[in-house]
């Protein structure tokens, strides 16, 4: 079973398009939505396990130029 989650991203002004292009290239990012409010983007992510998801967020998404901060929500069934 895949682990899924949402990553809320705040981007640097003027770097949104560049950041979105780079984020779309990351394996594990299944969808991106631009949003208004406190966050600029919401990324849907998938990984086979939690350590892989951690690697995607910490070492790949946060390394994209223009990404200032993230908040990750791991999805669950209720």
N, CA, C and O atoms as a DFTB+ gen file, in Angstrom:
312 C
 N C O
     1  1       0.840      -1.177       0.000
     2  2       0.000       0.000       0.000
     3  2       0.895       1.253       0.000
     4  3       1.883       1.322       0.730
     5  1       0.534       2.224      -0.820
     6  2       1.303       3.464      -0.914
     7  2       0.953       4.399       0.242
     8  3      -0.185       4.432       0.710
     9  1       1.935       5.144       0.685
    10  2       1.733       6.223       1.649
    11  2       1.453       7.471       0.825
    12  3       2.184       7.764      -0.121
    13  1       0.399       8.212       1.173
    14  2       0.078       9.433       0.440
    15  2       0.047      10.610       1.392
    16  3      -0.131      10.447       2.599
    17  1       0.221      11.782       0.843
    18  2       0.194      12.975       1.666
    19  2       0.056      14.232       0.844
    20  3       0.050      14.201      -0.386
    21  1      -0.054      15.330       1.548
    22  2      -0.116      16.653       0.940
    23  2       1.042      17.461       1.512
    24  3       1.315      17.417       2.711
    25  1       1.707      18.190       0.647
    26  2       2.764      19.091       1.102
    27  2       2.317      20.508       0.777
    28  3       2.078      20.838      -0.384
    29  1       2.204      21.341       1.801
    30  2       1.868      22.752       1.636
    31  2       3.181      23.499       1.476
    32  3       4.103      23.323       2.272
    33  1       3.266      24.333       0.445
    34  2       4.524      25.016       0.148
    35  2       4.349      26.525       0.089
    36  3       3.388      27.025      -0.497
    37  1       5.273      27.239       0.694
    38  2       5.362      28.689       0.551
    39  2       6.571      28.960      -0.344
    40  3       7.665      28.446      -0.112
    41  1       6.344      29.784      -1.379
    42  2       7.387      30.041      -2.372
    43  2       7.865      31.479      -2.303
    44  3       7.168      32.355      -1.790
    45  1       9.059      31.711      -2.824
    46  2       9.599      33.058      -2.935
    47  2       8.871      33.789      -4.056
    48  3       8.617      33.216      -5.116
    49  1       8.541      35.039      -3.823
    50  2       7.851      35.846      -4.836
    51  2       8.689      35.926      -6.108
    52  3       9.897      36.159      -6.063
    53  1       8.027      35.729      -7.230
    54  2       8.699      35.807      -8.523
    55  2       9.343      34.506      -8.975
    56  3       9.839      34.427     -10.099
    57  1       9.346      33.487      -8.127
    58  2       9.983      32.212      -8.485
    59  2       8.968      31.070      -8.606
    60  3       9.340      29.900      -8.681
    61  1       7.695      31.426      -8.624
    62  2       6.646      30.415      -8.610
    63  2       6.708      29.482      -9.821
    64  3       6.661      28.262      -9.665
    65  1       6.812      30.040     -11.009
    66  2       6.791      29.206     -12.218
    67  2       8.006      28.288     -12.288
    68  3       7.881      27.123     -12.665
    69  1       9.168      28.798     -11.931
    70  2      10.386      27.977     -11.927
    71  2      10.254      26.844     -10.907
    72  3      10.585      25.694     -11.197
    73  1       9.770      27.179      -9.718
    74  2       9.605      26.159      -8.672
    75  2       8.602      25.093      -9.107
    76  3       8.842      23.902      -8.909
    77  1       7.483      25.509      -9.698
    78  2       6.477      24.538     -10.144
    79  2       7.060      23.597     -11.194
    80  3       6.807      22.392     -11.157
    81  1       7.832      24.135     -12.122
    82  2       8.433      23.299     -13.171
    83  2       9.363      22.256     -12.554
    84  3       9.339      21.091     -12.951
    85  1      10.179      22.667     -11.586
    86  2      11.107      21.731     -10.934
    87  2      10.359      20.696     -10.092
    88  3      10.726      19.521     -10.081
    89  1       9.319      21.129      -9.392
    90  2       8.554      20.218      -8.543
    91  2       7.857      19.137      -9.370
    92  3       7.757      17.991      -8.930
    93  1       7.381      19.487     -10.551
    94  2       6.706      18.524     -11.426
    95  2       7.637      17.404     -11.867
    96  3       7.170      16.321     -12.220
    97  1       8.945      17.644     -11.854
    98  2       9.931      16.649     -12.269
    99  2      10.260      15.631     -11.172
   100  3      10.887      14.609     -11.448
   101  1       9.848      15.900      -9.950
   102  2      10.223      15.044      -8.817
   103  2       9.359      13.789      -8.794
   104  3       8.130      13.864      -8.785
   105  1      10.025      12.627      -8.783
   106  2       9.313      11.356      -8.657
   107  2       8.675      11.306      -7.277
   108  3       9.344      11.506      -6.264
   109  1       7.389      11.041      -7.249
   110  2       6.646      11.024      -5.996
   111  2       5.652      12.160      -5.893
   112  3       4.698      12.081      -5.120
   113  1       5.863      13.227      -6.669
   114  2       4.895      14.325      -6.722
   115  2       3.882      13.961      -7.806
   116  3       4.216      13.937      -8.991
   117  1       2.638      13.678      -7.396
   118  2       1.641      13.219      -8.356
   119  2       0.758      14.340      -8.893
   120  3       0.172      14.198      -9.966
   121  1       0.653      15.458      -8.163
   122  2      -0.185      16.572      -8.615
   123  2       0.220      17.837      -7.873
   124  3       0.609      17.789      -6.706
   125  1       0.124      18.971      -8.564
   126  2       0.381      20.278      -7.948
   127  2      -0.821      21.180      -8.159
   128  3      -1.399      21.206      -9.246
   129  1      -1.202      21.924      -7.123
   130  2      -2.271      22.911      -7.223
   131  2      -1.771      24.232      -6.671
   132  3      -1.264      24.290      -5.551
   133  1      -1.912      25.299      -7.460
   134  2      -1.624      26.645      -6.970
   135  2      -2.843      27.110      -6.184
   136  3      -3.975      26.912      -6.624
   137  1      -2.622      27.724      -5.029
   138  2      -3.722      28.148      -4.161
   139  2      -3.466      29.557      -3.636
   140  3      -2.330      30.030      -3.626
   141  1      -4.528      30.215      -3.205
   142  2      -4.421      31.512      -2.547
   143  2      -4.433      31.297      -1.049
   144  3      -4.978      30.306      -0.563
   145  1      -3.834      32.223      -0.315
   146  2      -3.839      32.135       1.145
   147  2      -2.427      32.079       1.689
   148  3      -1.485      32.571       1.067
   149  1      -2.295      31.481       2.841
   150  2      -1.002      31.404       3.528
   151  2       0.014      30.581       2.752
   152  3       1.215      30.831       2.853
   153  1      -0.450      29.601       1.977
   154  2       0.410      28.732       1.185
   155  2       0.244      29.075      -0.288
   156  3      -0.792      29.607      -0.687
   157  1       1.244      28.779      -1.093
   158  2       1.202      29.074      -2.529
   159  2       0.885      27.846      -3.375
   160  3       0.245      27.957      -4.421
   161  1       1.329      26.678      -2.925
   162  2       1.117      25.437      -3.659
   163  2       0.735      24.319      -2.705
   164  3       1.104      24.328      -1.530
   165  1      -0.016      23.352      -3.233
   166  2      -0.270      22.101      -2.528
   167  2       0.192      20.989      -3.461
   168  3      -0.276      20.884      -4.595
   169  1       1.110      20.163      -2.978
   170  2       1.610      19.026      -3.752
   171  2       1.029      17.742      -3.188
   172  3       1.119      17.488      -1.987
   173  1       0.435      16.935      -4.053
   174  2       0.017      15.584      -3.673
   175  2       1.236      14.690      -3.871
   176  3       1.859      14.719      -4.932
   177  1       1.578      13.900      -2.866
   178  2       2.747      13.038      -2.984
   179  2       2.384      11.597      -2.652
   180  3       1.446      11.324      -1.903
   181  1       3.158      10.682      -3.235
   182  2       2.986       9.248      -2.998
   183  2       4.359       8.627      -2.811
   184  3       5.330       9.034      -3.449
   185  1       4.430       7.640      -1.934
   186  2       5.679       6.914      -1.716
   187  2       5.340       5.514      -1.206
   188  3       4.280       5.308      -0.615
   189  1       6.228       4.563      -1.430
   190  2       5.958       3.207      -0.968
   191  2       6.019       3.059       0.555
   192  3       5.441       2.127       1.115
   193  1       6.729       3.991       1.229
   194  2       6.855       3.914       2.682
   195  2       7.210       5.290       3.229
   196  3       7.544       6.204       2.475
   197  1       7.133       5.425       4.536
   198  2       7.382       6.723       5.185
   199  2       8.821       7.214       5.012
   200  3       9.008       8.408       4.778
   201  1       9.853       6.359       5.115
   202  2      11.211       6.861       4.878
   203  2      11.397       7.429       3.464
   204  3      12.105       8.420       3.282
   205  1      10.770       6.808       2.475
   206  2      10.860       7.334       1.108
   207  2      10.139       8.671       1.007
   208  3      10.629       9.594       0.357
   209  1       8.973       8.781       1.649
   210  2       8.249      10.056       1.638
   211  2       9.081      11.150       2.309
   212  3       9.132      12.283       1.830
   213  1       9.720      10.805       3.404
   214  2      10.590      11.755       4.092
   215  2      11.694      12.237       3.163
   216  3      11.987      13.432       3.117
   217  1      12.304      11.329       2.430
   218  2      13.360      11.689       1.484
   219  2      12.835      12.623       0.397
   220  3      13.505      13.589       0.034
   221  1      11.651      12.343      -0.121
   222  2      11.067      13.198      -1.166
   223  2      10.882      14.623      -0.633
   224  3      11.240      15.591      -1.303
   225  1      10.328      14.743       0.559
   226  2      10.056      16.073       1.114
   227  2      11.345      16.781       1.511
   228  3      11.584      17.913       1.090
   229  1      12.172      16.131       2.309
   230  2      13.345      16.790       2.891
   231  2      14.454      17.020       1.866
   232  3      15.038      18.103       1.816
   233  1      14.742      16.018       1.061
   234  2      15.896      16.119       0.167
   235  2      15.574      16.559      -1.253
   236  3      16.473      16.968      -1.987
   237  1      14.316      16.485      -1.651
   238  2      13.976      16.861      -3.028
   239  2      13.101      18.111      -3.082
   240  3      13.487      19.107      -3.694
   241  1      11.936      18.071      -2.451
   242  2      11.039      19.222      -2.520
   243  2      11.673      20.449      -1.867
   244  3      11.663      21.532      -2.453
   245  1      12.218      20.295      -0.674
   246  2      12.809      21.451       0.029
   247  2      14.079      21.967      -0.645
   248  3      14.513      23.084      -0.366
   249  1      14.677      21.172      -1.522
   250  2      15.891      21.601      -2.220
   251  2      15.599      22.427      -3.473
   252  3      16.518      22.984      -4.073
   253  1      14.340      22.511      -3.870
   254  2      13.980      23.254      -5.082
   255  2      14.169      24.749      -4.825
   256  3      13.666      25.273      -3.832
   257  1      14.892      25.438      -5.715
   258  2      15.052      26.886      -5.558
   259  2      13.693      27.588      -5.554
   260  3      12.853      27.340      -6.418
   261  1      13.492      28.456      -4.581
   262  2      12.239      29.185      -4.466
   263  2      11.314      28.626      -3.408
   264  3      10.368      29.305      -3.009
   265  1      11.553      27.402      -2.935
   266  2      10.739      26.837      -1.859
   267  2      11.264      27.393      -0.539
   268  3      12.402      27.128      -0.153
   269  1      10.431      28.159       0.142
   270  2      10.838      28.765       1.407
   271  2      10.564      27.857       2.594
   272  3      11.429      27.663       3.448
   273  1       9.351      27.297       2.646
   274  2       8.981      26.456       3.770
   275  2       7.905      25.459       3.342
   276  3       7.177      25.686       2.376
   277  1       7.820      24.351       4.080
   278  2       6.823      23.332       3.777
   279  2       6.145      22.872       5.059
   280  3       6.678      23.019       6.158
   281  1       4.959      22.315       4.884
   282  2       4.265      21.609       5.958
   283  2       3.676      20.364       5.314
   284  3       2.968      20.463       4.312
   285  1       3.957      19.197       5.873
   286  2       3.535      17.936       5.277
   287  2       2.418      17.303       6.096
   288  3       2.495      17.206       7.321
   289  1       1.382      16.879       5.390
   290  2       0.239      16.204       5.999
   291  2       0.189      14.795       5.427
   292  3      -0.016      14.629       4.224
   293  1       0.371      13.788       6.256
   294  2       0.283      12.404       5.822
   295  2      -1.187      11.991       5.923
   296  3      -1.816      12.148       6.970
   297  1      -1.725      11.462       4.822
   298  2      -3.145      11.115       4.816
   299  2      -3.389       9.801       5.551
   300  3      -2.498       8.960       5.674
   301  1      -4.634       9.645       6.040
   302  2      -5.027       8.448       6.778
   303  2      -6.473       8.115       6.477
   304  3      -7.223       8.964       5.997
   305  1      -6.858       6.915       6.749
   306  2      -8.253       6.506       6.634
   307  2      -8.918       6.624       7.994
   308  3      -8.307       6.338       9.023
   309  1     -10.151       7.042       7.990
   310  2     -10.893       7.177       9.261
   311  2     -12.039       6.184       9.256
   312  3     -12.801       6.115      10.221
